[in-house]
Amino acid sequence: MKCPKCGSTHIRKNGKRGDKQNHICADCGRQFIDNYSVLGYSQDVQKNMT
């Protein structure tokens, strides 16, 4: 796993938010979720709404 900001591999676990594991970069301090998913409508639903 790499930090999305600096690309470092020095990553530590940093608690949980909901059911997702938070991580923090030991080099730059950026906090992130490894498996990020955007909540929202699918592309098909968005096309039908307009």
C-alpha distances in whole Angstrom, upper triangle without the diagonal:
4,7,9,12,12,9,9,6,9,8,10,11,14,16,17,19,21,19,15,13,12,10,11,10,13,14,15,15,13,13,11,11,8,10,13,16,19,23,26,28,27,29,32,33,32,35,37,37,39
4,6,9,8,5,5,5,8,7,11,13,15,17,18,19,22,21,17,15,13,10,10,8,11,11,12,13,11,12,10,11,9,12,13,17,20,23,26,28,28,29,32,33,32,35,37,37,38
4,5,6,5,5,7,8,7,10,12,13,16,17,18,21,20,16,14,12,9,8,6,9,9,9,9,7,9,8,10,9,12,13,16,19,22,25,28,27,28,32,33,32,34,37,36,37
4,6,6,8,10,12,11,14,15,15,18,18,18,21,21,17,15,13,11,10,9,13,12,10,11,8,9,8,10,9,12,11,15,16,20,22,25,25,25,29,30,28,31,34,33,34
4,6,8,11,12,12,15,16,16,19,20,20,23,23,19,18,15,13,11,9,12,10,8,9,7,10,9,12,13,15,14,17,18,22,24,27,27,28,31,32,30,33,36,35,35
4,6,9,10,11,14,17,17,21,22,23,26,25,22,19,17,14,12,9,11,8,7,10,9,12,12,15,15,17,17,21,22,25,28,31,30,31,35,35,34,36,39,38,39
4,7,9,10,14,16,18,21,22,23,25,25,21,19,16,13,12,9,11,10,10,12,11,13,12,14,13,16,16,20,22,25,28,30,30,30,34,35,34,36,39,38,39
4,6,8,11,14,16,19,21,22,25,24,21,18,16,12,11,7,8,7,8,11,10,12,13,15,14,17,18,22,24,27,30,33,32,33,37,38,36,39,42,41,42
4,6,9,12,15,18,20,22,24,23,19,16,15,11,10,8,9,9,11,12,12,13,13,14,12,16,18,21,24,27,30,33,32,34,37,38,37,39,42,42,43
4,7,10,13,16,18,21,24,23,19,16,14,10,9,6,5,7,10,10,11,12,13,15,14,17,19,23,25,28,32,35,34,36,39,40,39,42,44,44,45
4,7,9,13,15,17,20,19,16,12,10,7,6,5,6,8,10,9,10,10,10,11,11,14,16,20,22,25,29,32,32,33,37,37,36,39,42,41,42
4,6,10,12,15,18,17,14,10,9,6,5,6,7,10,12,10,11,10,10,11,11,15,17,20,23,25,29,32,33,35,38,38,37,40,42,42,43
4,6,9,12,14,14,11,7,6,4,6,9,10,14,14,12,12,9,10,10,10,13,15,19,21,23,27,30,31,33,36,36,36,39,41,40,42
4,7,10,13,13,11,7,5,5,6,9,11,14,14,11,11,8,9,10,11,14,15,18,21,22,26,29,30,33,36,35,35,38,40,39,41
4,7,10,10,9,6,5,7,9,13,14,18,18,14,14,10,11,10,12,14,15,18,20,21,25,28,30,32,35,34,34,38,39,38,40
4,6,7,6,5,5,9,11,15,17,20,20,16,15,11,11,9,11,12,13,15,17,18,22,25,26,29,32,31,31,35,36,35,37
4,6,5,7,7,10,13,17,19,22,21,17,15,12,11,9,12,12,12,13,15,15,19,22,24,27,29,28,28,32,33,32,34
4,6,8,10,14,16,20,23,25,24,21,19,15,14,11,14,13,13,13,15,14,18,21,22,26,28,26,27,31,31,30,33
4,7,10,13,17,20,22,25,25,22,20,16,14,11,12,11,12,13,15,15,18,21,22,25,27,26,27,31,31,31,33
4,6,10,13,16,19,22,21,18,16,13,10,7,8,8,9,10,13,14,18,21,22,25,27,26,27,30,31,31,33
4,7,10,13,16,19,19,16,14,11,9,6,7,9,10,13,16,17,21,24,25,27,30,29,30,33,34,34,36
4,7,10,13,16,15,12,10,7,6,5,7,10,10,13,16,17,21,25,25,28,31,30,30,33,35,34,36
4,7,10,12,12,10,8,6,5,6,7,11,12,15,18,20,24,27,27,30,33,33,32,35,37,36,38
4,6,9,9,6,6,4,6,9,10,14,14,18,20,22,26,29,30,32,35,35,34,37,39,38,40
4,5,6,5,5,7,8,11,12,15,16,20,22,25,28,31,31,33,36,36,35,38,41,40,41
4,6,6,8,10,12,14,15,19,20,23,25,28,32,35,35,37,40,40,39,42,45,44,45
4,6,8,11,13,16,17,20,21,24,26,29,32,36,36,37,40,41,39,42,45,44,45
4,6,9,12,15,16,20,19,23,24,27,30,33,34,35,38,39,37,40,42,41,42
4,6,10,13,15,18,18,21,23,25,28,32,33,34,38,37,36,39,41,40,41
4,6,10,12,15,14,18,19,22,25,28,29,30,34,34,32,35,38,36,37
4,7,10,13,12,15,17,19,23,26,27,29,32,32,31,34,36,35,36
4,6,9,8,12,14,16,20,23,24,25,29,29,28,31,33,32,33
4,6,6,9,12,14,18,21,21,24,27,27,26,29,31,30,32
4,6,10,13,15,19,22,22,24,26,27,27,29,32,31,33
4,7,10,13,16,19,18,20,23,23,24,26,28,28,30
4,7,10,13,16,16,18,21,21,21,24,26,25,27
4,6,10,12,12,15,17,17,17,20,22,22,24
4,6,9,10,12,15,15,14,18,19,19,21
4,7,9,12,14,13,13,17,18,17,19
4,7,9,12,10,9,13,14,13,15
4,7,8,6,6,10,11,10,13
4,5,5,6,9,10,11,13
4,6,5,6,9,10,11
4,5,5,6,9,11
4,5,5,6,9
4,5,5,7
4,6,6
4,6
4
